Amino acid sequence: MKDENDCEVEPDDGDVSKSEGVTREPAELATSDQKKQTVGFQIPAEFSRSLQTSMGNSLSSALVPLQDQIQSTIPDYSAMIYEVLAPINEPFREQIAPIIASIPTFPMPLFDLPALHTPVISPVTQEILKRISEHQTGILEGLRRSLGSLFDSQASHGLNRALLPPNLKEHVGEIHVNQVRELVEKEGIPLYLVPRGRTALRLLRAKDSAGRRQVLGECYESIIEDCAVVLEGADHQVVGDELTFALDGLGAMRAGHFRSAQAMFTVTLDTLIYRYYPDREIRSAITNRKRGDDIPGEIDNMRVHEAFVWLPIWNAHEAFWKDKGDKVPHYYSRHASVHAVSPRQFNKRNCIQVLMLITSLIGYIDQVNA
């Protein structure tokens, strides 16, 4: 049976996710009404540092058309004041000259002109200066309103698109970057480069972890092909020998040997992590995740797309201690795959999940080092 995404329903022996219940729940995709009421993004403070470059590029291009308009609306304060003071004697002009010199003819932050008054300025001059100040206030207030509208529409849309993974950009009107972040913070399911946009939408809209695993099962074949496109297009010289082993696992998976493939992907993922982070302290922050741990600083300080790659890998390294009586999880666990071989851990959905993890990482390495 196929759905609109050409995803076939696949049985998954040993998967009992529906009966046990799962508590790791990211927020559901916002409805259209909620989108209209939302301004900006709910992105963690530590996450915002990586937005600066993208935001700067978006704003610089968006603000160019406003510059000429703003310049033309700022009056020549010096000329106005000289015209007003023409009938006044020369001594008074000498007294007012420093004030005139202090008023630039280009846009500047609002300041309190009445504070510059001196006892020698007549009430008439004070009134003129007050009008100038009020005029400037009106101009700047209009600018603030214009920029507010710009941020709400063009800039927000452009920023959201720039931060979404490449495979999701065509769905910019349906996905917010903070929703992607929320899912990969809580699940070992990647959304960077794979799967295709329509499948990713289904994962984001799923009500719970069991629903997301159902999507993995139904879209088993299409996700294999999505990953194949990335892996087969990667540069071996950039990625290294790990790419060859990933492709071997892909071949085993296509031949129906998903357990062999899951084992191959797991050890290849280990090797890639070691090569990417040879420093043991940094690597341990990603591979030793205790339940309830906060996101490690090593990931929290990453740029947006890099964090999208490593957050699900960190989630897949949730602590598992067989000697302490931990029950083998039904979702993919690197530690359970290595230390507790069982039908409960080795199944089609877990195989497709670790394939996505390794594909996302290899694709990222290939992109940033090309």
TANOR-V313486 format. One record per residue. PHI is phi in degrees with one decimal (NA if undefined). PSI is psi in whole degrees, -180 to 180 (* if undefined). OMEGA is omega in degrees with one decimal (* if undefined). Layout:
phi=[PHI;PHI]
psi=[PSI;PSI]
omega=[OMEGA;OMEGA]
//
This chain:
phi=[NA;-117.0;-103.3;-66.8;-99.3;57.9;-103.1;-88.3;-75.5;-115.9;-69.0;-135.9;-62.5;86.4;-93.2;-119.2;-62.4;-70.4;-80.4;-90.8;83.7;-132.5;-104.9;-84.5;-116.7;-80.0;-65.0;-74.6;-61.7;-65.8;-76.4;-62.3;-66.1;-66.0;-60.3;-66.1;-92.8;-97.4;-120.3;81.4;-133.5;-91.1;-105.5;-55.0;-59.3;-67.8;-77.0;-71.8;-59.5;-76.1;-86.6;-61.6;-64.9;-63.8;-64.9;-60.4;-63.9;-65.6;-71.3;-60.8;-73.4;-74.6;-87.8;-54.7;-63.5;-82.8;-62.1;-63.4;-64.1;-65.5;-61.2;-72.5;-88.3;-85.4;-71.2;-84.1;-61.5;-60.8;-64.2;-63.3;-69.1;-60.6;-66.5;-67.5;-89.7;-53.8;-75.5;-85.2;-68.3;-62.5;-57.3;-67.9;-61.4;-64.2;-72.9;-84.5;-54.4;-59.8;-67.4;-61.2;-64.6;-82.9;-102.2;-74.4;-102.7;-118.0;-57.4;-149.8;-60.2;-64.3;-133.8;-91.0;-61.7;-57.5;-68.0;-88.0;-62.6;-122.3;-58.2;-83.8;-80.8;-75.5;-56.7;-63.1;-65.2;-60.0;-64.2;-64.7;-62.5;-63.8;-65.1;-60.6;-61.8;-64.6;-63.9;-63.5;-60.2;-63.4;-62.7;-67.4;-67.2;-63.4;-63.4;-61.6;-64.6;-63.5;-66.5;-60.9;-64.1;-62.8;-62.7;-67.5;-114.7;-62.5;-66.5;-64.0;-63.3;-65.4;-65.5;-59.8;-65.5;-64.9;-90.8;-67.4;-58.5;-54.6;-74.9;-113.8;-62.1;-70.7;-108.5;-58.1;-77.1;-113.3;-128.4;-104.9;-60.8;-67.1;-71.0;-63.4;-60.4;-62.1;-69.5;-72.0;-70.4;-113.4;-125.8;-90.2;-111.8;-78.6;-130.1;-95.2;76.7;-135.0;-83.5;-61.1;-56.5;-66.5;-69.5;-61.5;-60.1;-64.6;-65.0;-69.2;-87.4;-60.1;-73.5;-156.1;-63.0;-62.1;-64.7;-68.8;-67.6;-63.7;-62.0;-59.4;-70.3;-69.4;-103.8;-51.2;-67.7;-68.2;-69.0;-56.6;-68.9;-60.6;-69.1;-61.4;-59.3;-70.9;-66.8;-71.9;-95.0;-77.2;-88.1;-60.5;-66.8;-82.3;-80.3;103.5;-63.9;-57.8;-63.2;-60.7;-69.5;-63.9;-67.7;-62.3;-62.5;-62.5;-63.8;-62.8;-66.1;-64.5;-83.1;95.4;-94.9;-70.6;-69.0;-62.3;-64.4;-61.2;-63.5;-63.8;-63.9;-65.5;-71.3;-68.1;-62.0;-56.2;-64.7;-63.7;-62.8;-62.4;-69.7;-73.3;-125.8;-65.2;-69.8;-63.0;-63.8;-66.9;-61.9;-64.3;-63.4;-93.7;-96.8;-118.3;-104.7;-86.2;-59.6;87.3;-64.7;-74.8;-60.7;-65.3;-59.4;-59.3;-90.8;-61.5;-92.0;-75.2;-69.4;-54.5;-67.5;-62.6;-65.3;-61.3;-75.9;-87.4;-60.7;-66.3;-65.3;-60.3;-64.0;-71.1;-102.3;-58.2;-57.2;-144.1;-125.8;-63.4;-72.0;-99.5;87.3;-62.6;-78.9;-61.9;-72.5;-83.0;-83.9;-64.8;-136.9;-58.8;-67.6;-70.5;-63.9;-84.9;-106.6;-148.7;-61.4;-164.7;-60.9;-65.2;-93.7;-96.3;-151.3;-62.0;-67.1;-71.5;-64.1;-67.2;-68.3;-72.7;-61.4;-63.1;-61.0;-71.5;-67.4;-59.7;-69.6;-63.0;-62.1;-65.8;-58.6;-64.6;-70.5;-75.3;-109.4;-67.5]
psi=[133;150;-170;-13;14;37;121;145;124;130;151;95;136;-4;115;31;-34;-36;-24;-28;144;140;-5;93;115;164;146;159;136;146;169;-36;-40;-36;-39;-26;-5;132;125;-163;146;74;135;151;-41;-23;-22;-24;-36;-6;-13;-43;-47;-42;-41;-44;-42;-44;-39;-41;-32;-29;-15;-46;-19;-21;-49;-39;-42;-43;-39;-21;-11;117;161;94;-38;-46;-40;-45;-40;-38;-40;-36;2;-42;-10;152;168;-41;-40;-36;-39;-34;-35;-16;-45;-34;-43;-43;-26;-6;106;164;13;162;137;163;149;134;169;96;-40;-23;-17;-4;145;162;-21;-10;132;161;-35;-45;-40;-41;-39;-46;-36;-41;-39;-45;-43;-38;-44;-40;-42;-40;-48;-34;-39;-37;-42;-42;-41;-44;-36;-44;-39;-45;-40;-26;-82;-51;-43;-44;-45;-40;-44;-44;-40;-31;-18;149;153;-36;-7;-3;-33;-12;30;-31;-10;-15;137;144;-32;-26;-38;-45;-44;-39;-48;-18;-26;-15;154;34;115;156;10;118;-39;151;-173;160;-43;-36;-40;-39;-41;-39;-41;-32;-13;142;-28;-178;-38;-39;-38;-38;-31;-40;-42;-40;-43;-32;23;-53;-43;-34;-36;-45;-37;-44;-36;-39;-43;-48;-44;-18;-4;153;118;-37;-28;-47;-42;-172;-22;-30;-40;-44;-34;-41;-34;-43;-38;-41;-42;-38;-43;-29;-1;2;68;-28;-43;-40;-42;-41;-43;-44;-37;-47;-31;-38;-42;-46;-42;-42;-43;-43;-37;-37;78;-25;120;-38;-45;-44;-40;-30;-27;-35;-7;82;115;149;132;-2;147;161;129;150;-30;-33;-39;-27;2;162;166;-58;-36;-41;-36;-31;-45;-25;-48;-31;-43;-42;-36;-11;31;141;137;123;102;-38;-12;6;13;136;138;123;153;-24;164;131;122;-46;-39;-34;-35;-39;-3;68;124;158;-27;-35;-37;101;175;-42;-38;-34;-44;-31;-46;-29;-43;-41;-48;-33;-44;-43;-46;-42;-39;-46;-42;-39;-49;-18;3;*]
omega=[-177.1;173.8;-176.7;179.9;-176.7;-179.7;-179.8;176.5;-178.9;173.6;-175.8;-178.8;175.9;-178.8;-178.3;-174.0;-175.5;-174.0;-175.0;-177.9;-178.6;-175.2;-176.5;-170.6;168.3;-179.2;177.7;179.2;-176.8;174.5;-179.3;178.7;179.5;-180.0;-177.4;-177.5;-175.5;176.4;178.0;-174.4;178.1;-176.9;-179.5;-176.2;-178.3;-177.6;-170.9;-177.4;-178.3;-179.1;-167.1;-177.7;-179.5;-179.8;-179.0;-180.0;-179.0;-176.5;-176.5;178.8;-178.0;-174.3;-177.1;-178.8;-178.1;-170.7;-178.5;-179.5;-179.8;-178.0;-176.0;-178.8;-179.6;-177.8;175.4;-175.5;-179.1;-179.1;-179.5;-177.4;177.0;179.9;-179.7;-174.0;-177.3;-177.8;-175.2;-173.0;-175.9;178.4;-179.6;177.2;178.9;179.8;-176.4;-176.5;179.0;179.1;179.8;-178.4;-176.4;-178.0;-179.3;-179.5;177.2;-177.7;-178.3;177.9;179.9;175.1;-173.6;-179.3;179.4;179.7;-179.3;-177.1;174.4;-177.3;-175.3;-177.6;-177.2;176.4;180.0;179.5;178.5;179.6;179.2;179.2;178.7;179.5;177.8;179.8;179.7;178.9;179.2;178.2;179.0;179.6;-177.5;178.1;175.5;177.4;179.2;179.2;179.6;-179.8;178.4;178.1;179.6;-179.5;-176.2;-173.8;-172.3;-174.2;-178.9;179.0;-179.5;179.3;179.3;-179.2;-178.3;-175.5;178.7;173.8;-176.9;-177.7;-178.2;-174.0;-179.4;178.4;-175.4;179.5;-176.8;-175.4;171.5;-176.2;179.4;177.1;175.8;179.9;-178.2;-179.0;-176.6;173.9;-172.1;-175.2;173.1;179.4;-179.0;174.8;-179.4;-179.2;176.2;-1.1;176.3;-171.6;-177.0;177.3;177.9;176.9;178.6;178.2;-179.9;-176.8;179.2;-173.7;-176.0;-177.9;177.7;177.4;179.0;177.2;174.9;177.1;178.9;179.1;-177.9;-177.3;-176.0;-175.4;-177.7;178.0;174.7;-179.0;176.4;-179.6;179.6;179.2;-179.1;-176.1;-178.1;177.6;-178.5;-179.4;-178.7;-179.3;179.0;-174.4;-179.2;-176.0;179.2;178.8;179.3;-179.5;176.0;178.3;175.0;177.5;178.2;178.0;178.0;-179.4;179.3;179.7;177.7;-178.6;-172.3;178.6;176.0;179.2;-179.9;177.4;179.9;179.8;-177.2;-178.9;176.8;176.0;176.9;-177.4;179.3;179.6;179.8;-178.5;-178.3;179.4;179.7;177.5;-173.5;-177.8;178.9;-178.5;-178.5;178.8;-178.8;-172.8;177.9;-176.9;176.0;179.5;179.6;179.2;169.7;177.7;-179.2;-179.5;179.6;178.1;-177.4;-178.9;179.6;171.7;-170.6;-175.1;177.5;177.9;177.7;179.9;-170.2;179.8;178.0;175.9;176.7;178.6;-179.3;178.9;175.8;-176.3;174.3;-179.2;-179.7;-177.7;176.7;176.3;178.0;179.0;-179.6;-179.2;177.7;176.2;-174.7;176.6;178.8;-175.4;177.9;178.0;-178.7;-170.9;-177.5;179.3;-179.1;176.8;-179.7;-178.5;-177.8;179.4;-173.2;-176.6;177.9;176.9;-179.8;-179.9;179.7;173.0;178.1;179.5;-176.9;178.2;178.7;-179.3;179.1;178.4;178.4;178.8;-179.1;-178.6;-173.3;-178.4;-178.5;*]
//
